[in-house]
Amino acid sequence: MNRRTDSRHPTAAPSRHRAPGSAFRPLETVVLFHVGSLLLLASWAFGGGASWARFLLTCWGSLSVLITAAAIRRRARRDESLRQPLLWLVPFAAFNVLVLLSCLNPSFSERVFAGQLLLAHTGADHPGLPSTAHAATSREHLWLFDAIYLSCFNLVLAIRRRQALRTLLLVGVGNAVLLSILGTFQKLTSDGLFFGRVPTPNPRFFSTFVYGNHWAAYILLLIAACLGLLFYFTRRAPEGHFIRSPVAMGLIAVLLMAITPLLAGSRAGTVLVLVLLSAALVQVLRNLRSARQNSERSHVLPAAGLILGVVLALGGGLYLGRSAVQERWHDTEGQWQSGLLNERFKLYSDSWHLAAEQPWFGWGFGSFDKVFQLTRPRPLEPNRQYEHSYLDAHSDWLQSLVEVGFVGTALLIMLVVGPLVSSHKLRYASALPAYLLGGCGLILLYAAVEFPFANPAVMIAFWISFFSAIQYVRLSARIAQRGP
């Protein structure tokens, strides 16, 4: 009787075991599609650099509000704790309040001069409160930031299986490899985006990205994700089947992506990729040593493959990108001789003085290019000579201080520090989330001397990597605490 009863209900016990994950699968699918499509759209639409692309990303990302509401409602109906993720949204909400209040207290007003509509600094009505140079610009930047952040935050609210996060990362890595191949052939055969069909305003473009340094930041995050996945699949690769395992494909993907910062002429991006690959090599050698000591399955072949991949990446990148390397080398020599590096330090000094004038709340979100003219005014002549004036501070950290002050910058920092500190589960981090967080850390370091977060595709890739790592660790901790 027991055997016959079991045959009628063969899936009863497994269904109870998978109930939490399977109940969220429809919502997981929606979140994965929404976030994944946001990343793909941004990467192919010039990195989100075009105004129409930014608007499209903003509109599509705004669907995250409905998804967030659905995820919160689902978790509330299941009596699951929402305290921790909602606490992470407190600095996000506070940042929105700060920016929206600044839009009610503009410090610049529009004036017409010689038929041109210009902004004049007239001072805010309430100097002690948050203010902005241009309310429409601040609202536009806030809308895009909210759409991207909330879309990626839904990974924490809705994803219940680590496999779903790995699937999302695999899609991102596959897309990055395709863009790398496109960019490599494009660099060697044509001049212009999409094989010369679209003229580029910046001569240092790569693949679909208008600015090579933005591409370098984007591909760095995807290389980090690929390395994390590579170590994950290495542990599960069947012995003696290395060539047919995902590890071999992962090494090829790393090779194809790693050479692109050299081809793009990104000096800092190349250095950061080398740092990331060096960390991976160190971990491979440590795993190899541990495997020998414990008499477990040898890691010699994966180690040799990764080392060979790094050597091929360096050699291939230097060969294919020799013209770009020579050009950037001559540029560096010229910058030293002409004092252009001193000009960069002067830019940082001027930006810091602007930040010191409005230290608490800044001059307004997204308003750097407008308020910087207070320090370096542009001539009104239509055919003016080139002047050292900038649209960005070439330092996201410094630009944040100029735009939103110390208060707004502290709130932005809390968006990262809050989940890292309050989760208390980083001890469960495996190689995959560790590399994701490592890539995010390198981008934050890069943001001290460049402006990667001005690019929507980089911003999307950053928050996907960050929240994927956080949720992966939380799910791993849940499994470890539950036991077999």
N, C-alpha and C positions, 0 to 999 in steps of 0.2 A: 504493500500500500504506500509506503513512504517513497519507494522508487517511482511508482506511477504518479503520485502527487507531485514529486519533483519534476517529472517530465512535462506535466501540464504547465508548470510555472518555472521554466528554466532560468528566467531573467529576473526573478523577484529580488534575490539578494543583491546582484550587481546593480540593479536600478536604484536600490536604497543607497548604495555606496556612491553612485554618481549623481544623486539627486541635486545637491547644491550646484554643481557645475552645469548639468543639463538644463536646469530651470532658467539659467541665464544665457543660454546659447543664442536665442533670437536677439537679445540686446547686445550680446558680444558681437554678433555678426554685424549689426548696425554700426557699432562703434568702430570695429576694425575697418569696415568699408569707408566710413566717414573720414577717419583719420588717415587711412592709407591713400584714399583719393585726394585728400588735401595735400599730402606730401608729393604725390605724383604730379598733380596739377601745378604746384609751385615749381617743381624742378624742371618741368618742360616749358613753362610759361616764363622763360628768361629768368628763372630763379625768383619769380615774383617781383622783378625789378620794374616792369612796365606799370603805368598807372592803371590800365585796364585790368592787368593781372592782379594787382593788389585789391582792386574793387571786387573782382570775381572771387578771390580767396576770402575776402571779408564776408561776402554774402553767403558763400557756401559754409564757411566756418561758423556763421551765426546759428546754424541749425544745432550747434552744440548745446544751446540753451534748452531746447526741447529734449535732447537726449539726456542732459543732466537732470532735468526734472523727472524724466521717466526712470532714471537709475535711482534717484533718491526715493521716489515713490515705491519702487520695487523693493528696495532694501528696508524701507519702513514697514511695508506689509509683511515682510519676513522677520520682523523684529531684530534686524541686524544693526549693530552699532554704527551710527553715523558721526559720532563725536569727533573722531580723529580726522577723517577727511574734511569735515566741515570746518574744523579749526584751521586746517591748512588754507582754507578760502578766506579767512579773516584778513590777512594782509592784502590779498587780491581785492577784496571789497573796499578796504581802506584806501588802496591806491586809486581805485575808481572814484571814490568820494573826493580825494584830493584833486584829481584832474578835472572832474566835473565842477567842483567849486571854483577852480581857477578859470574855467570858461565863463563864469558869471562875473569875473573881475579882470577884464582885459587891461593890459598896460600899454598897448599900442592902439592907435586909431588910424583909419584909412584917410589918406589925403591924395588929392589929384594935383600932379605937377607936370606941366608940359604935356598934358594928355595922358599921362601914365598914372595908374593907381598905385600908390606907394603906402608903406606903413611908417608912421612917425611915432616915436616914443613920447607919449604924453603922460605916463605914470598911471598907476592903478588908483581907482577910487578908494580902495581900502589897502594901503601899503602893507599892513601886517598880516594880511590873509593871502592864501594862494592866488596867483594871477598867471595869466598867459599872454604871450605876445599876439597870438592869433587863435581865437576860440575854434574856428572851423578846422584848422590844422590839428589842434590838440584832440578834438573829437574824432577826427579821421584816424589818427594814430592809435587812439585808445580803442576804437572799434576793432581795428585789425589785431591789436595785441590781445584783446579779450577773446576774440573769435579763435585765435590760435591757441592761447593758453587753455581755455575751457575745453576745446576739442581734445587736446592731449590729456587734460586732467581726467576726462571721462574714462581713460584707461584704468585709473585707480578705482573709480566708482563701479565700473561694469564688468571688467575682465576678471574671470574666476578660474581660468586655466592657464598655466604657463605655456602650454602648447600654442594658445592663441597669440600670446606675445611673441613667441618665436616665429610664428607665421607672418606676423606684421613686419618683424625685422627682416625676415627672408625676402619679403616683397620689396622692402626698401633697399636692401643690398643688391638684389637682382636689378632693380631700376638704376641704381648707381653704377653698376657694371656696364649696363647698356649705354648710359650717358658717357661713361669713360671711353668706351669703344668709339662712340660717335665723335666725342671731342678729339680723340687721338687721330682718327682719320681726317677729321675736319681741319685740324692743325697742320697736317702734312700736305693736304691737297687743295685748300682753298683759303680765302681771306674773307671772313664774315660769318655771322651766325647762320646755322642751317645750310652749310656749304655755300655761303655767299649769297643766299637768297634774301637775307635780312641784314642790312648794314648795321654795324655796331657803333655806338658813340664812344666806346672805349677800345683802344687797340689791344689791350691785355684782357681779352675775353677768353673763355674756354667752354667748350660744349655748348650748352644752352644758356650759360651764365654770362652776363654782361661784364662782370668784373672777376678777374682770375683769383683774387684773394678771397672773394666770397665762395668761389668754387672750392678752393682749398679748405676752407672751414667746413663746408658741406661734406666734402668727401672724407675729411678726417673723422667726422662722426660716424659715417657709414663704414669706414675701415675698422673703427673700434667695434662696431656692431658685428662686422664680419669676423673679426678675431675672436670675439666672445662666442659666437656660434661655432667657430672652428674648434675651439677648445671643448665646447659642449659635445660636438659630434665625434671628436677624437676619443673621448671616453667611451663612446658607444660604437665605434667602428669595429666590425668583426675582424678578428685576427687573421692576417693573410689576405684580406680583401681591401687593402688600402686604395688601390686604383679605382675600385668600383664604389668606394664610400664617398659621402659628401665632403670628407676632408680634402681629397684631391681637388674637387671643384672649388672649395673654399680657398685653397692656396692659389689657384689660378685667378680667382676673383681679387684676392689681396694684391697679387702682382699687377693686374690690369689697373686697379684703382691707385696703387701706390706711386705709379710713375706719372700720374697726371699733374700733381702740383709742380713738378719740374717742367712739364710741357707748358703749363699755364704761366710759368715765370714767377711763381710765388715763392719768395725766399723763406719767409717765416713759415708758410704752409709746409714746405719741404722739410724744414727742421722739425716741425711738430710731428709729421708723419714718421720721420726717423726715430724720434723719441718713442712714439707708440710702438713701432716695430721692434725697437731695442727692448722695450719692456716685455713684448711677446717672446722674444728670443730668450731672455733671462728666465721667463716662466717655463719655457720648453726645456731648457737645460736643467732646471730644478726638478721638473717632472721626470726627466730622464734619470737623474741621479736617484730620486726617490724610488723609481720603478726598479732600478738595479738593486738597491738596498733591500727592498721588500720582496725581491724575486718575483715580481709581477710581470705582466705583459710588457715587452720592451717598447719604448717610445722612440727608438732610434730612427725609424723611417719617418714618422711625423716631424721629428726634430730636423733631420737632414732635409726634408722637403721644405720646411719653413725657412731654414737658413738659405737653401738654394733659391727660394722665392725672393728673399730679400736681396741676395746678390744679383739675381736677374732683374729685379725691379730697379736697383741702382744703376746697373750697367745699361739696361734698356732705356731707362729714363734719360741718362746722360747722353746716350747715342741719339735717340730720337729727338730729344730736346736740346741738342747741342747749340743750335742757333739761339734759342730762348735763354739758355744758360749764359752764353757769351754776351747776349744783349743786356741781361740783368747785371752781369759782372761789370760791363762797361758803364751801365747806369750807376752802379754803386760807386765806382771810381769817380765818376763825374759828380755825384752827390757829395762825396767827400771834398772834392776840389772846389766846387761852387758854393759849398756851405748850405746845401739844401737840407741837410740834417739839422743844422742850426735853425733853419726855418721851421722844421717840425717842432723843435723845442720851443721856439717862439710861439707857435700855434698852441702848444700845451700851456705855456705861460699866460697867454691872452685868455684862453678858456678858463683857466683857474681864477683869473681876476674877475671874469664874469660870474663864475660860481660864487666867489666871495662877496659879490654885491647882493646876491639873493641867496643866502646860504641855507635857509630853512626849506623853502618850497620851490626854488628855482624860477626860471623865466617862462616855463610852460612846456608841456610835453610835445616833442616834435618841433620845437621852435628854434633850434640852434642856428640854422642858416639865417634866420631873421634877426635874432638878437646879436649875432656875431658882427653884424654891420655897425653896431654901436662902437665896437673896437676898431674894425677895419671897414669904414664906409666905402661903398663902391661908387665910382664916378657915374654920372647920369648920362654921359655921352653914349650913344648907341654903338659907335665903333671904337670903344675904348681899348687900350692896350691891356695885355694880361697883367692882372694884379694877384698877389698872394692872398686870395680870399677862399673860403672853404664852405662847403655845404655840410660837412661833418667834422667832428673834432679829431677823427682818426684815433679815437680812444673811447670805446663805449662807456667805460667807467667814468671818465671825465665828463663826457657829454651828458651822462645821467645826472651828475651833480649840477651841471649848468641848467638842465631842463626841469628837473623835479626836486633838486636840492638834496640835502642830507636826509630829510624825512622820507621823501619818495624813494631815494636810493636804498635806504634801510628797509623799506617795505618790499622792494624788488629782491633784495638779498634774502629776506625772510621767506620768499616764495621757494627758494632753494634750501635754505637752512632748516626751515620748519619741518618738511617731510624727512630730511636726513636725521635730524635730532630726535624728533618725537616718535619715530617708528621703533627705535630701540631693537632693530632686528638685523642690523648690518652684519652681525656675526654669522648670519646664514647666507651671506652673499657668496655665490659661486663665481666662476670666471666670467660668465655672461654679464650679469649686472655690474661686476667690477670693471669690466672694460667699457661698458656703457657710461658709467659714472666717470671713469678715467678720461674718456673722450670729452665729456661735458666739462671736466676740470681743465683740460687743455684749451678748450674754446674760451672759457672764462679767463684764462691766462692770456690768450691771444687778444681778447677784447681790451686789454690794457694798452695795446699799441695799434690796434686796428678797429674797424667797426663791423664785425661779422653780423651783429644782431640788427643791423639796418636792412639785411636781406631776409625776406619772409621765408624762403626755403631753408635757410640756416636756422632760423628761429623755430620752425616746425620740426626740423630734424633734432634740434637740441631738446625740445620739450618731449618729443616722442622717446628719445633715448633716456631722458631723466625719469619720466614717469613709468616707462617700461621697466627700468631697473628697480625703482621703488616697489612697484607692484609685484615684480618677480621675486624680490626678497621677501615681501610680505606673504606671498603664497608659499614660498619655500619654508618659511618659518611656521606657517600653519600646518603644513604637511609634517614637518619635523616634530612639532608639538603633539600632533595627533597620533604619530607613530604608525607602524605597519598596519 
